[in-house]
Amino acid sequence: MIHMYDVLVIGAGQAGLAAGYYLQQSGLTFLIVDAASSIGESWRKRYDSLRLFTPRMYDGLPGMPLSGDKNSLPSKDEIADYFESYAKKMDLPIKLNCKISRLTKQDEVYYAETNDGTIEARNIIVATGPFQTKNVPHFAKALSEHVIQLHSSEYKNMSQLLPGTTVVVGGGNSGAQIAVELTSDDKQTVYISIARNITFRPLHIMRRSIFWYFEKLGILRASADRMVGKWLRNQPEYVYGYELKELMTQGKVNLRPRAINAIDDRILYEDGSETRIDNIIWATGFKRNDGWIDIDTAFDSQGVILHERGVSPVAGLYFIGLPWQTSRGSALLGWVKYDAQRIVSHIKGKSHYTKIDARDD
């Protein structure tokens, strides 16, 4: 059976739900689809101890604050529960277990081929987020089969690991949180391998979340193409909190440089040193997978998405939740709503409104 909608939203994570909120008010017909079997599934699958580094006051989607102490940090399961409650309260039309294998366009209509038939739409919002395909270095294949290898998206807790030596590769917030957790097990010797020096930032300043100051200063919404935004984009990723820094000072987490190769049960670093390991956790991030979008003009010659603030040069194709889509906050839970509102406004009035201004909130 073929269905036609004004808008098809692909992805029911934070970006897709925020888009759904504004679409619900727009008068447009729409459907949100997701390959997962439940709302918030990707959050539930992440490591057990995960907590956001943004407090609850900044973790809500439009129209429904996240309940609880506004200054506390929610767990990943609380976020998953919140997403489920949000979808229900907003009465969003969501189709789960719906995986899109191919998206094409003919004339003014998009065709989304799924495992449950074809869906037609006049406009597409891709809200699949940046966390799609595990980014693991090619030399991981050279490690012995006796070494436990997990990507950060596969790591749940320490019960998955062998006693001995664990190297966490990657110095972002996930890598930092996992390395800190591992030090609580006296059967583990913990290393963290980083490509460049970690920049630490406090979670609180004078009893206020650092994100309170970011919000007041407009840092997270600074336009990506203006001076402040360009400066921020060139800064290294911050690690929030000083737990890892303190553990490194105490010698409980051993700092190593960039990992460049592997042989049997050893990780080799760019300074020529090496570590014999029992476990390795690749906190090396993700890559996008847009191969299902079968529209050549949506990409540049390197296969990178073409867009202007989330608006594709292909008429009717839009993106929400891309890192630095308009600002640092574009891929963050509490700030994705601003891009979602702009994109839905653009779709609703695109016959006479063709330029999205980052200052119009």
C-alpha positions in Angstrom: 0.0 0.0 0.0 1.3 3.5 -0.9 0.7 6.4 1.4 1.2 10.1 0.6 2.0 12.8 3.2 3.0 16.4 3.1 6.1 15.6 5.2 7.9 12.3 6.1 10.2 12.6 9.0 12.9 9.9 9.1 14.1 9.2 12.6 12.2 9.3 15.9 15.0 10.6 18.1 15.2 14.1 19.6 15.4 15.8 16.2 12.4 13.9 14.8 10.3 14.3 17.9 11.0 18.1 17.9 10.0 18.3 14.3 6.9 16.4 15.0 5.9 18.9 17.7 6.0 21.8 15.2 4.4 19.7 12.4 1.5 18.9 14.7 0.8 22.6 14.9 1.3 23.3 11.2 -1.8 21.7 9.6 0.5 19.6 7.4 0.0 15.8 7.1 3.0 13.9 8.3 4.4 10.7 9.5 7.5 9.9 11.6 9.3 6.6 10.9 12.0 4.8 12.7 13.8 1.4 12.3 13.8 0.8 16.1 11.2 -1.2 17.9 10.6 1.4 20.6 11.0 5.1 21.1 14.3 5.9 22.9 15.7 2.5 22.0 19.2 3.9 21.1 19.4 5.5 24.5 18.5 2.3 26.3 21.2 0.4 24.5 24.0 2.7 25.7 26.3 2.0 28.7 24.5 1.5 32.0 26.1 4.4 33.9 25.6 7.0 31.2 24.4 10.4 32.4 24.0 13.5 30.4 26.4 16.4 31.2 23.6 18.9 30.6 21.1 19.4 33.5 17.4 18.6 33.2 16.5 22.3 32.7 18.2 22.0 29.3 17.2 18.5 28.3 13.5 19.0 27.4 11.9 19.0 24.0 9.4 21.8 23.0 6.2 21.9 25.0 7.1 19.4 27.7 9.9 20.0 30.3 11.9 17.0 31.7 10.6 16.3 35.2 12.7 16.2 38.3 15.3 18.4 39.9 16.1 20.9 37.2 19.8 21.0 38.2 20.4 17.3 38.3 21.8 15.2 35.4 19.4 12.6 33.9 20.4 9.0 33.2 20.1 7.5 29.7 17.0 5.5 30.7 15.3 8.6 32.0 15.8 10.2 28.6 14.4 7.1 26.9 11.4 7.1 29.2 10.9 10.9 28.6 11.0 10.4 24.8 8.3 7.7 25.0 6.1 9.9 27.3 6.7 12.9 25.0 5.6 11.0 21.8 2.5 9.8 23.6 1.5 13.2 25.1 2.0 15.0 21.8 0.1 12.2 20.0 2.7 12.0 17.3 2.0 9.7 14.4 5.0 7.3 14.6 5.6 4.1 12.7 8.3 1.9 14.4 10.1 -1.1 12.9 10.1 0.8 9.7 13.5 0.8 8.0 14.0 2.8 4.8 16.2 1.1 2.3 16.0 3.7 -0.5 14.9 7.2 -0.9 14.3 8.6 -4.4 12.6 11.5 -6.0 10.6 11.8 -9.2 9.2 15.2 -10.2 7.9 16.7 -7.0 7.3 13.5 -5.1 9.7 11.5 -2.8 9.4 7.7 -2.6 10.7 6.0 0.6 11.0 2.3 0.1 10.6 0.5 3.4 10.3 -3.1 4.8 6.6 -2.4 4.9 5.9 -0.8 1.6 6.5 2.5 -0.1 5.7 5.8 1.5 5.2 8.9 -0.7 5.8 12.5 0.5 6.1 16.0 -0.9 8.8 16.8 1.7 11.4 14.8 3.6 13.0 15.7 6.9 16.1 13.5 7.6 16.4 13.4 11.4 18.6 10.3 11.8 21.2 12.0 13.9 25.0 11.8 13.9 25.3 8.4 15.7 24.8 5.9 12.9 27.8 3.7 11.9 30.5 2.8 14.4 33.8 4.4 13.6 36.5 1.9 14.4 40.0 2.1 13.0 41.0 -0.4 10.4 43.9 -1.8 12.4 41.4 -3.1 15.0 41.3 -6.2 12.8 44.9 -7.0 13.7 44.1 -7.6 17.3 44.0 -11.2 18.7 40.6 -12.8 18.9 41.4 -13.2 22.6 41.2 -9.5 23.2 37.8 -8.2 24.0 36.9 -5.4 21.6 33.8 -3.2 22.1 32.8 0.1 20.6 31.4 2.6 23.2 27.9 1.9 21.7 28.3 -1.8 22.6 29.8 -1.3 26.1 27.2 -1.8 28.8 29.2 -2.4 32.0 32.4 -4.0 33.4 31.0 -7.5 33.4 31.7 -7.7 29.7 35.5 -7.3 30.3 38.3 -9.7 31.2 40.3 -8.9 34.3 43.6 -7.2 33.3 44.4 -4.2 31.2 41.9 -2.1 29.4 42.6 0.7 26.9 39.9 3.2 26.1 40.7 4.8 22.8 39.1 8.3 22.5 39.1 11.3 24.8 35.6 12.6 24.3 32.9 12.6 27.0 32.0 9.0 26.5 35.6 7.8 26.6 36.2 9.9 29.7 33.1 8.5 31.5 33.9 4.9 30.7 37.5 5.3 31.8 36.4 6.8 35.1 34.0 3.9 35.6 36.6 1.3 34.9 38.8 2.6 37.8 36.2 1.4 40.3 37.2 -2.2 39.5 40.5 -3.1 41.2 41.0 -5.9 38.7 41.5 -3.4 35.9 44.5 -1.4 34.9 43.1 1.5 32.9 44.7 3.4 30.0 43.2 6.1 27.8 44.6 6.9 24.4 43.9 10.3 23.0 44.8 12.1 19.7 45.3 15.5 21.4 45.3 17.0 24.8 41.9 16.9 26.6 40.3 20.2 27.4 38.4 19.9 30.7 35.6 22.2 31.7 33.8 22.3 35.0 30.2 21.0 35.2 29.4 23.8 37.7 30.6 27.3 38.3 29.5 29.1 41.6 26.8 26.4 42.0 25.3 27.0 38.5 25.7 24.6 35.6 28.2 25.7 33.0 25.4 25.5 30.5 23.5 28.2 32.4 26.4 30.5 31.5 26.6 29.2 27.9 22.8 29.9 27.5 23.1 33.4 29.0 26.1 34.2 26.7 24.3 32.7 23.7 27.3 30.4 23.0 25.4 27.3 22.0 23.2 29.3 19.6 26.0 31.3 18.1 25.6 31.1 14.3 28.1 28.6 12.8 28.9 31.1 10.0 29.7 34.1 12.2 32.8 34.9 14.1 32.0 33.4 17.5 30.5 30.3 15.9 33.6 29.8 13.6 35.9 30.2 16.7 33.9 27.6 18.7 33.9 25.2 15.8 37.7 25.1 15.8 37.9 24.4 19.5 38.6 20.8 20.7 35.7 18.9 22.2 35.4 19.6 25.9 35.2 16.9 28.6 32.8 18.1 31.3 33.8 17.5 34.8 37.2 16.9 36.4 36.9 13.2 37.5 39.1 11.9 34.7 41.7 14.7 35.2 42.0 13.8 39.0 42.3 10.1 38.3 45.1 10.7 35.8 46.9 12.9 38.3 46.5 10.1 40.9 47.9 7.5 38.4 44.7 5.5 38.3 44.2 6.2 34.6 47.3 6.1 32.4 47.4 8.6 29.6 48.8 7.4 26.2 49.1 9.2 22.9 47.2 8.4 19.7 46.8 4.7 18.9 48.1 4.0 15.4 48.3 0.2 15.1 47.8 -3.1 16.7 49.6 -6.4 16.7 48.2 -9.5 18.4 47.5 -8.4 22.0 49.3 -5.0 21.8 48.2 -1.5 20.9 51.0 0.7 19.4 51.1 4.5 19.9 52.5 7.2 17.7 55.4 7.9 20.1 56.7 4.3 19.6 55.4 2.9 22.9 52.9 0.1 23.2 50.5 -1.6 25.8 49.7 -5.2 26.1 45.9 -5.4 26.6 43.1 -7.7 27.5 40.3 -5.4 26.5 39.9 -2.3 24.3 37.0 0.1 24.1 36.8 2.1 21.0 35.3 5.5 22.1 36.0 6.7 18.6 32.7 8.1 17.6 30.5 7.4 14.6 30.2 8.0 10.9 27.1 8.9 9.0 25.5 6.4 6.7 23.4 8.2 4.0 23.8 5.5 1.3 20.0 5.0 1.3 19.5 8.5 0.0 19.6 7.7 -3.8 19.6 11.4 -4.9 23.0 12.4 -6.3 22.5 16.1 -6.1 22.0 15.9 -2.3 25.8 15.3 -1.9 29.1 16.9 -2.9 31.8 15.0 -4.8 33.1 13.5 -1.5 29.7 12.2 -0.5 29.1 14.9 2.1 25.5 16.2 2.6 24.9 19.6 0.9 22.7 22.0 2.8 22.2 25.6 3.9 21.2 25.5 7.5 19.5 22.2 7.0 17.9 23.1 3.7 19.1 20.9 0.8 19.6 22.2 -2.7 17.2 19.4 -3.6 13.7 21.0 -3.3 11.7 19.5 -0.4 14.7 17.7 1.3 15.7 18.9 4.8 17.9 17.9 7.7 17.6 18.4 11.4 20.1 17.3 14.1 23.3 17.7 12.0 26.4 18.7 14.1 26.8 22.5 13.5 23.8 22.6 11.3 23.3 26.2 12.4 25.2 26.3 15.7 26.9 24.3 18.4 23.6 23.4 19.9 22.2 21.9 16.7 22.9 18.3 17.7 22.2 18.8 21.4 18.9 17.6 23.1 17.9 20.9 24.6 18.7 23.1 21.6 17.6 21.0 18.6 14.1 22.5 18.8 15.4 25.8 17.3 16.4 24.2 14.0 13.3 22.0 14.1 11.1 25.1 14.3 12.9 26.8 11.5 12.8 23.9 9.2 9.0 23.3 9.7 8.4 27.0 9.2 10.3 26.8 6.0 8.3 23.8 4.7 5.0 25.4 5.7 5.7 28.7 4.0 8.3 27.8 1.4 6.3 29.3 -1.4 7.2 32.7 -0.2 9.9 32.1 2.4 13.2 30.8 1.1 15.8 32.0 3.5 16.3 30.8 7.0 17.8 33.4 9.3 19.5 32.0 12.4 18.5 35.1 14.3 14.8 34.6 13.9 13.7 32.5 16.9 
